[in-house]
Amino acid sequence: MRVTKYSANGNDFIIFHAQEKRDRSQLAKKLCHRQNGVGADGMVVLLPHEDYDFEWQFYNADGSEAAMCGNASRAVAHYAIEKGISRDDKAIFLTGAGLISATINGLYIVSDMVKPKIIDMNIDEYAEKWWLIDSGVPHLLTFRDDIDEFDIAQMRSLRDKYNANVNIAKIENGEMFVRTYERGVEDETLACGTGMVACYIRGHKEGLLDDMARVFPKSADELYVSFEDGVYRFGGQVNKTFVAETTIDE
């Protein structure tokens, strides 16, 4: 089979399109394996849809399904335009979290995110105040003055307790820096789109960030999150790294 590898600011994905929807969890585990497969944080399958350009199935590297992934939404939009699945520099597609509209300008993609749900604003853990926000998938997050230290054991404990991705963020001079522990990868990733959006939502609601802000994940790439006309938007570049043929099958 032929697959395409994308990197969205260090968050990498295997993407292909198919005609039928079925369980591909084992294929995701095989393809995403860093040593024995193609290697990726996740796998996305584009499927036909009668009302929209396509719908997707998104799998984490461990084979679990996720409703939404902000970085993958930008990568698949570029893939869909390149393959002629979407046209006119816009992709409209269905995810497990709802409808996504993405605008494509070369390698720069802006996704209109699904409407978030603020689940809890008063979580106390490790003498810090955490918020739990569903920005397509659930994210537990706190703000710190320094995020150089990333305690994996602490992140895993919170991930298990709240069944959520876990983020620490720092706001400085109107910009935000975010580090994320992701479910399904079960480790820190170089970038997490829904995590950056969730952290921006809190910062914006607390008056710490403007209606548009630059956001930097661990990869140090520059992205933007904004709140316009009641919609949270997430923009940045993606890179198509390679196309490959693999003998790995289901």
N, C-alpha and C positions, 0 to 999 in steps of 0.2 A: 504494500500500500504506500501511497505518497502522502507525506505530511509536510506542513510548513511550520517552521520555528520562528516565534516572535519574542522579542524582549521589549517590555514596557517599563523602562527605567529600572532594569534589573530584575523585575518580576517576569519570569519567562513561561511561555506557553507553547504547546503543540496544538496546531489547528488543522482541521480538515472538514470537508462537508460530505454528507451521506444522504441517502434517500429515505431511510427508515429509522424510527426511534426504537432503541432497545438498550438493554443494560450493557454498558461498556466499561464497567468499573474495573474489571480485571485487565482490560486493554490499557486503561489509564495507568494502572500500577506498573505494568510492564514498560510502556513507552516513557513514563516520567522517571523511571529509575535512572539515577545519574551514572551508574557504571555499566549496566547491562541493557539500557534502552537509549532513547534519544536524550533524555534528561530534561526535566522541566518542573516548575511548581504546580502546573495544572494542564489539563487537556480540555479543549473545547471542540464540540461537534456542532456544525451548522446543519439544520434540518429544514425542509420546505415548510412553509406556513401559508395558508390560504388568504390571510388578511394582511400579513406583514412581509417584509423582505425574507425573513427566516426566523426560526426560533433556535435556541441553543440548549445543549446539554453541557454543563460545566462540571468537571471532575477535579478534585484535588489530587495531589501526587499519591496519596494513600488509597485512592479509589473511591473515596466518599464524594457525594454530590454536594454542590453548594448552589444556593439560589442566585447569587450575584458575585461579580468580581469587577471592580472599577477599572483596573488596568487591563483586564481581558476584554472589557467592553470596547476599549479603544483599539486594541489589537485586532479583534474580529471585524470591527468596522472597516479598517484598512484592507483586511483580507477580502471582505465581501465586495468592496469596490473593485479591487484588483481582479477578482474572479467574475465580475459582472452580475453578482447576486444582488447587489445594491447599485443604484445609479445616482447621477446628479450630485455627487459629493455628499450624500446623506444616506445613513443606514438607520432603518427603524426595525427593531427586532424584539422578540419576546424572551425574557429570562424568567427564571423561577421566582424572582422578586417583582416582576412586572415589566412594563414596556420601557425600552431604552431608545432614545434618539441620539445619534452621534453625527457630528459634522466633520467632514474630512477636508483638510487643506494640506495636500502633500502628505508628509509624515506627522503633521500636527493634527491631533484628533481631540475634539471636545465632546464629552458625553453629558447629556442631561440625565442626572441621576434619579432614581426612584424616590418617592416621598419618604423621608426618614421617620422613624418612630423613636421618640425619647422615652426609654423604658424606666429609667431610674436616675435621679440626679443626686442622690444622697447615699452612696455606698462608702462605707469606711473600711479600708483595708490598709494595713501597714502604716497607720497614722496619716493616711492621705485620703482626700475626697476623690472618689471615682464616679464617672457617669457611665451608664450603659445605654448605648444608642444602636438601633438597628438601621444601618444605612444601606440595606440590601442584605446584609448578614450582620449578626450582633457583634458589637465592639465595646469592650470595657476600656476606659481610658482615664488617664490622669495627667495633670500638668506638673512639670518639675523645672527647677532652675538649671539643672544639669542632667543631661541624658546620656552622658558618656558611658556610665555604668548600666549594663543591661543584664539583670539577674535572671538567667534562664530558669532556674529552679522556682523563683518567685512567679515568673510569667506562666510556667506550666501549672503551678498550683492554682492560680487565678483562672487560667483557661479551663481547667477541670471543674472548678467550683461553679463557674458561671456559664460554662459551655459556650464561650465566646472567644473571639480574637482579643488580644491584649495589647494596648498601646501606651507608650509614654511619649509626651510631647513637650516641647519648649517653645515659647513665643518670645521673640526678640526683635525689636525695631520693626514691628508690624509684620514680621515673617514667622513662619512656623516650621519646626523641625520635628520629625516623627520617626519613631522606631516601633516595629510591630512584630509580635509573635502571632503566627497564623495557624489556625486550626487546619487540619488536613495535611499541612506540611510539617507541623509539630516542631517548629523552630522559627527563629527570626528570619524574615525575608528581606531582600534589599529594598522592596517597596510594596505597599499595599494601598490600592486606590480607595476602597471603601473605608479603610482605617484613616487615611488622610482626610477624607470627607467628614467622617465622624468627629475627628479632632477639630476640624474647622468649624463644624456646627456648634460645638461647645464654645470655642473661642469667640465666634461671632455672636452668639447669644449672650455671652458674658461681657460683650463690648470690648474685647481684646483684639479683634481683627476687623478690618474693613470689609466692605461688600465684595472686594476681590483681594486675595492675598496670595503671595508666593509661598509654596510649600516644598520642603526638601525632605525626602526619605533618606534612608541609610545610604543609598547609592549616590547621594548628593546631587542627583539630577534636579533640575528646576521644573516644577509643575505649578499649576494655578488652580485654585478652587474659588468659586464665586457664588453669590446669592443674587439672582436676577429674576425679577418678576415672579417671585415665589418658588423658583427652581434653583436647586444646587447644581452647579456645573463644574466639571472636572476636566482640565485640559493639559496636554503635554505631548511630547513626541513619542513615537514607537519606532522600533527597528525590526525589519524583516531580516532575520539573521541567516537563514538558509532554507532550502527545500531539499527533502531527502526521501529516498525510497528505502523502506524497511521490510524485512521478512517477518518481523514480529506481528503476530495476529492474535485474535481472540481465542 
